[in-house]
Amino acid sequence: MPPKSKINKQDILTSSLEIIRKSGFEEVNARSIAKEMNCSTNPIFRVYKNMDELKEELIEEIYKYYREFTDIYVDENDELYRVSYAYIEFARKEKNLFKAVYTSDIGGQRTLSQIIQSSYNQNIIKKIEKQYQISFDEACQLFQNIRFYTHGIATYVLVDSISLSQEEVSELLKIAIKNFRNAKN
């Protein structure tokens, strides 16, 4: 009987994340993972049927990491500011992970409705509704407006086409939130 593989799913995902951080999502393949793990490709395919299955889980792992990343940014008084600021910092600090899930079609194309309806974003919108004492529809609209604004800043930061300090990002977000809240639809 062959020895049981010591390589597990989490080892493969962790190694894959490191490859993305270093070289980008496009470089994730069985050989690069095996090289990162210092093994053959066999253990990878004992755990996963194929690379598509692995990449699907890897995308979920990036989203999970993103949620953990955003949790370190605490602002109990303003959830919209907190998640927006964290989103931009994710682009700054985890460029290749951000690219993989927010500036490519790797995870599949989503509609605006799918973004708004995701359980993660719905929780944020409910907090916005409560914190700003606005209707749910107004909270959805505010979230959508700030999300697109934030993505623009994050993209500039991601590609290093603009140099913004954390203080400047903070100020831009606070002004945008104030202005979008005051705008009449």
C-alpha positions as a Markdown table, in Angstrom:
| # | Residue | x | y | z |
|---|---|---|---|---|
| 1 | Met | 0.0 | 0.0 | 0.0 |
| 2 | Pro | 1.5 | 3.4 | -1.0 |
| 3 | Pro | 2.2 | 5.9 | 1.8 |
| 4 | Lys | -0.5 | 8.4 | 2.5 |
| 5 | Ser | 0.1 | 11.8 | 1.0 |
| 6 | Lys | 1.3 | 14.4 | 3.5 |
| 7 | Ile | 0.1 | 17.2 | 1.2 |
| 8 | Asn | -3.4 | 18.4 | 1.9 |
| 9 | Lys | -5.9 | 20.9 | 0.3 |
| 10 | Gln | -4.8 | 23.8 | 2.5 |
| 11 | Asp | -1.1 | 23.3 | 1.6 |
| 12 | Ile | -2.0 | 23.4 | -2.1 |
| 13 | Leu | -4.1 | 26.6 | -1.6 |
| 14 | Thr | -1.5 | 28.3 | 0.5 |
| 15 | Ser | 1.2 | 27.5 | -2.1 |
| 16 | Ser | -1.1 | 28.7 | -4.9 |
| 17 | Leu | -1.7 | 32.0 | -3.1 |
| 18 | Glu | 2.0 | 32.5 | -2.8 |
| 19 | Ile | 2.4 | 32.0 | -6.5 |
| 20 | Ile | -0.3 | 34.6 | -7.2 |
| 21 | Arg | 1.4 | 37.1 | -4.8 |
| 22 | Lys | 4.7 | 36.6 | -6.6 |
| 23 | Ser | 3.7 | 36.2 | -10.2 |
| 24 | Gly | 0.0 | 36.6 | -10.7 |
| 25 | Phe | -3.0 | 34.2 | -11.1 |
| 26 | Glu | -1.9 | 33.4 | -14.7 |
| 27 | Glu | 1.1 | 31.6 | -13.3 |
| 28 | Val | -0.9 | 29.1 | -11.2 |
| 29 | Asn | -0.6 | 25.6 | -12.8 |
| 30 | Ala | 0.1 | 22.2 | -11.5 |
| 31 | Arg | 3.8 | 22.5 | -12.3 |
| 32 | Ser | 4.3 | 25.8 | -10.6 |
| 33 | Ile | 2.4 | 24.6 | -7.5 |
| 34 | Ala | 4.4 | 21.4 | -7.4 |
| 35 | Lys | 7.6 | 23.5 | -7.7 |
| 36 | Glu | 6.5 | 25.8 | -4.9 |
| 37 | Met | 5.7 | 22.8 | -2.7 |
| 38 | Asn | 8.8 | 20.9 | -3.7 |
| 39 | Cys | 6.9 | 17.8 | -4.9 |
| 40 | Ser | 5.5 | 16.2 | -8.0 |
| 41 | Thr | 2.1 | 17.1 | -9.5 |
| 42 | Asn | 0.6 | 13.8 | -8.3 |
| 43 | Pro | -0.4 | 15.0 | -4.8 |
| 44 | Ile | -2.2 | 17.9 | -6.4 |
| 45 | Phe | -4.3 | 15.7 | -8.5 |
| 46 | Arg | -5.0 | 13.3 | -5.6 |
| 47 | Val | -6.7 | 16.3 | -3.9 |
| 48 | Tyr | -8.3 | 17.9 | -7.0 |
| 49 | Lys | -9.9 | 16.4 | -10.0 |
| 50 | Asn | -8.5 | 19.1 | -12.3 |
| 51 | Met | -7.0 | 22.6 | -12.3 |
| 52 | Asp | -10.4 | 24.2 | -12.8 |
| 53 | Glu | -11.6 | 22.7 | -9.5 |
| 54 | Leu | -8.5 | 24.0 | -7.7 |
| 55 | Lys | -8.8 | 27.5 | -9.3 |
| 56 | Glu | -12.4 | 27.7 | -8.3 |
| 57 | Glu | -11.5 | 27.0 | -4.7 |
| 58 | Leu | -8.6 | 29.3 | -4.9 |
| 59 | Ile | -10.8 | 32.2 | -5.9 |
| 60 | Glu | -13.0 | 31.5 | -2.9 |
| 61 | Glu | -9.8 | 31.4 | -0.8 |
| 62 | Ile | -8.8 | 34.9 | -2.0 |
| 63 | Tyr | -12.3 | 36.2 | -1.2 |
| 64 | Lys | -12.0 | 34.6 | 2.3 |
| 65 | Tyr | -8.6 | 36.2 | 2.8 |
| 66 | Tyr | -10.0 | 39.6 | 1.6 |
| 67 | Arg | -12.8 | 39.4 | 4.2 |
| 68 | Glu | -10.2 | 38.7 | 6.9 |
| 69 | Phe | -8.0 | 41.5 | 5.5 |
| 70 | Thr | -10.9 | 44.0 | 5.7 |
| 71 | Asp | -11.7 | 42.9 | 9.3 |
| 72 | Ile | -8.4 | 44.5 | 10.6 |
| 73 | Tyr | -9.7 | 47.9 | 9.5 |
| 74 | Val | -12.1 | 48.9 | 12.3 |
| 75 | Asp | -14.4 | 51.8 | 12.2 |
| 76 | Glu | -17.5 | 51.0 | 14.2 |
| 77 | Asn | -19.1 | 54.3 | 13.3 |
| 78 | Asp | -18.8 | 54.0 | 9.5 |
| 79 | Glu | -19.0 | 50.6 | 7.9 |
| 80 | Leu | -19.0 | 52.1 | 4.4 |
| 81 | Tyr | -15.8 | 54.1 | 5.0 |
| 82 | Arg | -14.2 | 51.0 | 6.6 |
| 83 | Val | -14.8 | 48.6 | 3.8 |
| 84 | Ser | -14.0 | 51.2 | 1.2 |
| 85 | Tyr | -10.7 | 52.1 | 2.8 |
| 86 | Ala | -9.8 | 48.4 | 3.3 |
| 87 | Tyr | -10.6 | 47.7 | -0.4 |
| 88 | Ile | -8.1 | 50.4 | -1.5 |
| 89 | Glu | -5.5 | 49.1 | 1.0 |
| 90 | Phe | -6.0 | 45.6 | -0.4 |
| 91 | Ala | -5.2 | 46.9 | -3.8 |
| 92 | Arg | -2.1 | 48.6 | -2.4 |
| 93 | Lys | -0.8 | 45.7 | -0.3 |
| 94 | Glu | -2.0 | 42.6 | -2.2 |
| 95 | Lys | -1.7 | 43.8 | -5.8 |
| 96 | Asn | -1.8 | 40.4 | -7.5 |
| 97 | Leu | -4.6 | 39.0 | -5.3 |
| 98 | Phe | -6.6 | 42.2 | -6.0 |
| 99 | Lys | -6.0 | 41.8 | -9.7 |
| 100 | Ala | -7.2 | 38.2 | -9.6 |
| 101 | Val | -10.6 | 38.9 | -8.2 |
| 102 | Tyr | -11.4 | 42.6 | -8.9 |
| 103 | Thr | -9.8 | 43.5 | -12.3 |
| 104 | Ser | -10.1 | 40.3 | -14.3 |
| 105 | Asp | -12.7 | 37.8 | -15.4 |
| 106 | Ile | -11.0 | 34.9 | -13.6 |
| 107 | Gly | -13.9 | 34.6 | -11.2 |
| 108 | Gly | -16.4 | 35.1 | -13.9 |
| 109 | Gln | -18.3 | 38.2 | -14.9 |
| 110 | Arg | -20.8 | 39.4 | -12.4 |
| 111 | Thr | -23.8 | 41.8 | -12.8 |
| 112 | Leu | -24.3 | 44.9 | -10.6 |
| 113 | Ser | -27.2 | 43.1 | -9.1 |
| 114 | Gln | -25.1 | 40.1 | -8.2 |
| 115 | Ile | -22.5 | 42.3 | -6.5 |
| 116 | Ile | -25.2 | 44.2 | -4.5 |
| 117 | Gln | -27.0 | 40.9 | -3.6 |
| 118 | Ser | -24.0 | 39.0 | -2.3 |
| 119 | Ser | -24.4 | 38.2 | 1.3 |
| 120 | Tyr | -21.2 | 40.0 | 2.2 |
| 121 | Asn | -22.3 | 43.2 | 0.6 |
| 122 | Gln | -25.9 | 42.8 | 1.9 |
| 123 | Asn | -24.5 | 42.8 | 5.5 |
| 124 | Ile | -22.6 | 46.0 | 4.7 |
| 125 | Ile | -25.6 | 47.7 | 3.2 |
| 126 | Lys | -27.7 | 46.8 | 6.2 |
| 127 | Lys | -25.1 | 48.4 | 8.5 |
| 128 | Ile | -25.0 | 51.5 | 6.2 |
| 129 | Glu | -28.8 | 51.7 | 6.4 |
| 130 | Lys | -28.7 | 51.7 | 10.2 |
| 131 | Gln | -25.6 | 53.9 | 10.7 |
| 132 | Tyr | -26.8 | 56.6 | 8.3 |
| 133 | Gln | -30.5 | 56.2 | 9.2 |
| 134 | Ile | -31.5 | 55.9 | 5.5 |
| 135 | Ser | -33.8 | 53.5 | 3.7 |
| 136 | Phe | -32.4 | 50.2 | 2.4 |
| 137 | Asp | -32.8 | 51.4 | -1.2 |
| 138 | Glu | -30.8 | 54.6 | -0.4 |
| 139 | Ala | -28.2 | 52.5 | 1.4 |
| 140 | Cys | -27.9 | 50.3 | -1.8 |
| 141 | Gln | -27.5 | 53.4 | -4.0 |
| 142 | Leu | -24.9 | 54.9 | -1.7 |
| 143 | Phe | -23.0 | 51.6 | -1.5 |
| 144 | Gln | -23.0 | 51.3 | -5.3 |
| 145 | Asn | -21.8 | 54.9 | -5.8 |
| 146 | Ile | -19.0 | 54.6 | -3.3 |
| 147 | Arg | -18.1 | 51.1 | -4.5 |
| 148 | Phe | -17.5 | 52.4 | -8.1 |
| 149 | Tyr | -15.7 | 55.5 | -6.8 |
| 150 | Thr | -13.5 | 53.3 | -4.5 |
| 151 | His | -12.7 | 50.9 | -7.3 |
| 152 | Gly | -11.4 | 53.8 | -9.4 |
| 153 | Ile | -9.0 | 54.9 | -6.6 |
| 154 | Ala | -8.0 | 51.3 | -6.0 |
| 155 | Thr | -7.2 | 50.8 | -9.6 |
| 156 | Tyr | -5.0 | 53.9 | -9.7 |
| 157 | Val | -3.2 | 52.7 | -6.6 |
| 158 | Leu | -2.9 | 49.2 | -8.0 |
| 159 | Val | -1.2 | 50.3 | -11.2 |
| 160 | Asp | 0.9 | 52.9 | -9.5 |
| 161 | Ser | -0.4 | 55.7 | -11.7 |
| 162 | Ile | -1.1 | 58.0 | -8.8 |
| 163 | Ser | 0.7 | 58.3 | -5.5 |
| 164 | Leu | -1.8 | 58.7 | -2.6 |
| 165 | Ser | -0.9 | 58.4 | 1.0 |
| 166 | Gln | -3.2 | 56.6 | 3.4 |
| 167 | Glu | -4.2 | 60.0 | 4.8 |
| 168 | Glu | -5.1 | 61.3 | 1.3 |
| 169 | Val | -7.2 | 58.2 | 0.6 |
| 170 | Ser | -9.0 | 58.6 | 3.9 |
| 171 | Glu | -9.8 | 62.2 | 3.1 |
| 172 | Leu | -11.0 | 61.4 | -0.4 |
| 173 | Leu | -13.3 | 58.7 | 0.9 |
| 174 | Lys | -14.7 | 60.9 | 3.6 |
| 175 | Ile | -15.5 | 63.7 | 1.1 |
| 176 | Ala | -17.0 | 61.3 | -1.4 |
| 177 | Ile | -19.2 | 59.7 | 1.2 |
| 178 | Lys | -20.4 | 63.1 | 2.4 |
| 179 | Asn | -21.0 | 64.3 | -1.2 |
| 180 | Phe | -22.9 | 61.2 | -2.3 |
| 181 | Arg | -25.0 | 61.3 | 0.8 |
| 182 | Asn | -25.9 | 64.9 | 0.2 |
| 183 | Ala | -26.6 | 64.4 | -3.6 |
| 184 | Lys | -30.2 | 64.2 | -4.6 |
| 185 | Asn | -31.1 | 61.2 | -6.8 |
